[in-house]
Amino acid sequence: MENSLASKMEIRDYQQDAVNKWKNHNMNGIFEMATGTGKTYTSILCINELIQTNEKLLIVIACPYVHLLTQWQKSLNNVGLTSIFNTNITKWKEKLGQEIIKLRYSSKILIILTTHNTLANNEFLNILSSSDYPKFLIVDEVHDIGSAQHRLGLSEMFQYRLGLSATPQRYFDEEGTEFILNYFSGIVYTFSLKEALEHINPDTNKSFIVHYDYIPYFIDLTPDEGEKYIEITKKLVKIYNVKEFQDVKERLLFKRQNILKNATNKYNILNIIMDNFIKSYNTSNTLIYCSPQQIDEVQNLLSEKNIINHKFTMIEGTKPDKKYNGLSERDFILHKFSEGAYSTLVAMKCLDEGVDVPSIKNAILMSSSGNLREWYQRMGRILRRDKNKDHAYIYDIIVKPVKSALIEYKNIEYKLFEKELSRYTEFISNADNRLECWNKLHAVKKELGMI
């Protein structure tokens, strides 16, 4: 029975603490919890609280991507919650209406799994509003819901609200962040990456996530890239502090970031790293994050070294298919990777959001942005525990500023490079080899005349 849900779960002190804080906040709030610390099951405990106090309950769980709905369905089924409707089907509007009628006459609860896009759909909201029963909204990866389009789904009809994210703040979007925080009535519980590394999980007698070494490589731009970089920097200097040119400034920063993101010399470093892996028989369980512009060349480099790899992008199918043994194409690729059929995954941004790939031991960051949320999400992917995994290695390739630009445009260049280093210092502070990393950072700053 669904009302005995708590008896099917082993509740940890920190999870109960999170639930209590949410209850004491009028059953509204955001859980800011590092990946791997049990956000999903903690939120299921919140569902259990409401099941105990409501005769009928309509629950909506919204995720940014369809594949995350499958993961939620598995977690809910694991604890005996089976009254589930997934909107990722044909004729979902008609069928959803039928499920809500069933709630009126027979069921105690209805859990609706949907995407952030569908949550913002007027027809979806109208169907929900036809029911007078109490409504509970859980938004996974809640930072994504703050965009102008998605926030249309944050209706006042939801009496109970819970947002989940390792990093609820939106990158370069104060308005969207403020909207999220106001709608969910703020962050009520935090379990940081540092805590996840230091706290012992009673189930395993180990930390919640694995410890790691961080191995940075600092590179220069090529002369051609350097010229383009300086040209953009000259334009930036003229408008950097002028409010009227904010849009132009952001476009220029984006162009400049793309030069850094796709720097040619990154392939030389990747070549060195992979050769070292080959020498130590260590090419398996490797994930390479790259940009769309890099993915083909990265795969070619790996294939030339006879490293069996597969790309993981936004275009792989998410629906079960016979040719993938009943799995979706995405799940089939991840399964093959976890069992060693593919030694390396070459991935783009789609592996940032909630995908479970615990077998990763080595991660190479070919492409990056200044978005700290992106880095925390990637850390979550990389540091998840697995049966044969107690440590992870993160290889980061960072582009140094052009020296001539540093001399001529010192103030702006220092400011922007310090921002680029923000993720570096974030990674260093929790790495097992942090002393070595601090020394390397000191040497680079000294070389650039920053100290």
Buried (B, 14 or more C-beta within 10 A) or exposed (E): EBEEBBEEBEBBEBBEEBBEBBBEBEBBBBBBBBBBBBBBBBBBBBBBBBBEEBEBBBBBBBBBBBBBBBBBBEBBEEBBBEBBBBBBEEEBEEBBBEBBEEBEEEBBBBBBBBBBBBBBBEEBBEBBEEBEBBBBBBBBBBBBBBBEEBBBBBBEBBBBBBBBBBBBBBBEBEEBBEBBBEBBBBBBBBBBBEBBBEBEBEEEEEBBBBBBBBBBBBBBBEEEBBEBBBEBBEBBBEBBEEEEBEEBBEEBBEBBBBBBBBBEBBBEBBEEBBEEBEEEEBBBBBBBBBBEEBBEBBBEBBEEBEBBBBBBBEEBBBBBBEEBEEBBBBBBBBBBBBEEEBBBBBBBBBBBBBBBBBBBBBBBBBBBBBBBBBBBBBBBBBBBBBEEBEEBBBBBBBBBBBBBBBEBBEEBBBEBBEEBBEBBEBBBEBBEBBEBBBEBBEEBBEEBEBE
